[in-house]
Amino acid sequence: MNESVNVSNYGIFNDAIGDVNNLNTGIGNAETAIATCQKQLANESIFMGPIADNCKEELEKVAKEQISAMRESANSTKNFLSSTNSNYQNTDDQVKKAISLAGSTTLGNTQASSFYELGDRAYEGDSAAQQEWIEKVAKIVDSSQYSKYGLKNSLLIAQVINESGWMHTPQKTNDDGSTLSGNNNVLGINTDMGKPIEEQDSAWSKKRKSTQSNVMQWDENGNVIGTSEAMRTYDSVEECIEDYANVLYLYHPECKGSNNLEDYRSFLEGYTPNPNQSTTDHYADIIAKYGLEKYDR
């Protein structure tokens, strides 16, 4: 985004103010000329008599009524132009800031595939690769639409680690040969999460193709059962993150602006209902292990 963009041209106001200043100069010159005439008539009245006195009165009338009215009108016009000029520039600045903000929050086009090589090393436990991976994801999180919800950055990073397995090169596990990571679904969001995707009220709202994926769930006895679910497909990692944030905030607005993990418990425990493990505590461990709290606002 070009921050030097000029939304408006308000130089016309400065030109008009200059014209009014010239007018005021002319009015001042007229006042000086009238005063000179009045002085001359006063000196000559002894010779000219009533004629000089009448002329002097008329000049005084002009000076008091017409010249004064002209000056008042000119000053009023100048004040209006100055105020309008200031308001116009302030509005211009606000629009430019809005444009700049819009540019900075526009969804990016990061592909999960760009993380495969780094993700493979991170997945294998390479601490340097893990830190590099975290830094890259943290920048995406903080610059994406996710940030407008004021949600907890460290939690999102931990979830991407957990759900995508560090976005490492995926195995072909879906019925159609695709993968969640290949479809930029780095958070394992299925088509039934929250509202149906075609009903979502947000910028990315449109019905997308979906892919089948094996999803781990548990029965009431804590036994793992494998199911296949339709999963969402995204054009970018940023779009997936925006989707996630929208769904989370839609049903748990109390999370907005909170860095307290406990405020997310009701969402997290329903998100991955494992009766044998607290999902919130699981993510708290990931956050602590990789020092993710530093990425919170």
N, C-alpha and C positions, 0 to 999 in steps of 0.2 A: 504494500500500500504506500502510495506516494504521499508523505505527510505535508508536502508543500502545495498540495492541490488547492486552488482558489475556487471556493464554492460561489462566491459573489464578487462583483466589482462595485465597490462603494465609493470610488473616487469621485463620482458625480456629486456627492454631498460636500466633499472638500472644495470642489469647484464652486458650488453654489454659495458656500460660506464665504469664499473669497470674493464673489460678486457682491454679497451683502456688505462685506467690509469696505469695498470700494464705494458702495452706495452711502455708507455712513461717513466716509471721507467727503463725499460730495455734499452731504447734508451739513457737515461741519464747515465746509467752505462757504455754503450759502448763509449760514448763521454769521460767519465772520463778515461777509459782504453786507448783510443787513445791518449789522452793528456799525460798520463803517459809514453806511448811508445815514443811519440815525444820528451819528455824531456830526456828520456834515450838515444835516438839516437843522440840528440844534444850533450850530454855529451861524447858519445863514438865516435863521427864523426872524432875527431882528430886521433883516432887509426884505424877506419874502412874506413875512406875516402869516395870516391864516393858512395860506397854501402850504407852507413848510410844515406847520403844525398838523394839518390834515394828513400829509404824506407820512409824517413821523408816526401818527396813530395807526395808519394802515399797515406800516411796516411792523409795528409792535404786534398788531393783530396777527399778521402772517407768521411772525416768529413764534408767538405763543400757541397758535392753533395748528397751522399747517406744518411748520417745521417740526414742532414737538410731536405731532401725530406721526409724521414720517419717520422720525427717529425711533419712536416707540414701536411702530410697525416693523421697522428694520431689525431692531433688537429682538423682538418677539420671533421674527422669522429666523434669525440667527440661532436663538436658543432652541427652536424647534429642530432646525437642521443639525445642530450639534448633538442634541439628544437622540435624534433618529440615526445619525451617523454612528454614535456610540452603541445604540441598541443593535444596529445592523451588523457592526463588527463583532459584537458579543455573540450574536446569533450565528454569524459566519464561523467564529471560533468553535462554538458548540457543535455545529454541523460537521466541521472538519474533525473534531475529536470523535464524534459519533462514527464518522466514516472510518477513521483510524481504528477505533475499537471494533467496528464490524469486521474490518480486515484482519485484526488480530485474533478474532474469535471464530472466523470462518473455519469450517471443518477442513482438516488437512486430508492428505491422500496417502498416508503411511500404510504400506502393505505389510501384513504379518510375515510374508515371505522374506522381507528384507532383514528379518531378525533370525532366520533359520541358522545360519552359520554361528552367530554369536550365541543364540539360544541353545545350540547343541552343546557348546562348551559349558554354558551356565548350567544346563540340565545335568551334565556329568559332574558338577561340583566345583568347577573352576571359579574360585572366589573373585579373581580379577574380572573374569567375564561376567559374573553375576553383578558386580558393582557397575560395570559399564552398561549392562543391560538395564539395570534399575535407573541409572541416570537418564538413559534415552527414553524410557517409559515415563519417568517422572516429568520430563519436559512435555511430552505429549499430553499427559494428564493436566498439567497446569496451563497449557495453552489452548486446550480444546474446549468445546461447549460444556464439558463436565464442570469446568470451573465456575460457570454462572450459577450453579446450584449451591455452591459453597459446601460441598460434601468433603468427606475426609479422604485426602489424597493417599495417605498410607494404606488405608483399607483397600482402596481400588487397586493399588499396585500389588498388594498381597493377593488379592483375588485373581488378578491376571497371572501372577506367578503360579497360583494353585490351579486355576482352571485351564490354562494353556500349557502348563509345564514349561515355562520360560519361552514359549513360542518357538520350541525347537522343531526341527524338520519332522513333520507329522507322518504317521503311518496311515496307509489307505484303509480306513475302517468303515466308511459309509457305503450304503448300498449302491450309490451312484458313482462310487470311486472318488468322491470329494472328501474333504476334511473340514473340521471346524476352523482350524487355523488357515486353511486355504481359502476359506470364505470370510476371513477376518473376524470370525466370531470368537474372539479371545476370552470371552467371559461365559461361554456355554449357555447363551440365552435361547430358550426355545420359543416357538411361536405362540405358546399359550401363557407365557409369563406376562402378568399384568393384563391389560386389555389386548384383544386380538390386534395384530400389527396394523391392519387396515383401519382401525378405529383410533389409533394413537393420535393425540393432538400435539404434533410437534413438526419441526421443519423437515425431518426425514420421513414423514408419514407417507408411506405407499406400500402396497402389498408386494412382498418380495418372494422370489422363489425360495424354497427351503430344501434342506438336505436331511437325510436320516442319520441319526447318530446314536450309538449305544450310550445310555445314561444310567448311572449308578443310583439306585434307590434302595430303601430298606423297608421291610415289612414290619408289622407291629412287634415282632419278636427280635428285631435287630438283625435279621438275615438279609444279606445283599441279594437283590433281585435285579436282573438286567432287563431294561426296556429300551425300545426305540422310540424316539420322539422327533417331530419335525423341528428343525433348528433354523434360526434366522440367518440370512446371508447379508453381508455388508460390503460396501464399496471400499471401505477403509477401516483401519483400527479406530480412528477418531469417531467414525459413525457408530461403531459398536459401543464405544464409551458413552456417547451422547444418548443412545438408546437406553443403556443401563441406568444412567443418571435420571432420565425421564421417568422410567418405570419406578425406580426407587423413590423418587420424590413424589410421584403421583400417589403412591399408597402410603408413604411414610414421610410426610412433610416435616415432621418433627426433627428429622435428621439434618435439614438444611442449616448450614452454618455451624454444625457441631463437629468438634474433634474428639468428642467423648464416645468411645467405642460402645459403651453401654446403651447409648441412644439408638444404636443400630441393631440391638439384640433381637427385637421382635421381627425385623426384616431378615436377618441372617439365619435365625433358627427355623424360619419357614422356607428359606431359600434352599437349604440343604438339610432336610429333616432326618438326620442320623440320630437315632435315640441313644446310641452308645457314646456319643461325643458332642460336646458343645461346640457348634460352629464358630461362635463368637470367640471362645477361648482358643480355638485352632488358629484363627486369623490373628489373634493377639500374639500368639507365639511366633508367627511368621513376621509380623511387624517388628517384634523385639529382636528376633534373630538377625534380621538384615538392617536394623536401625532405620526403619522407614518413617518414624515419627518426624524426622527432620524435614520431610517434604510437605508436612501439613502447614496450612497458612496460619 
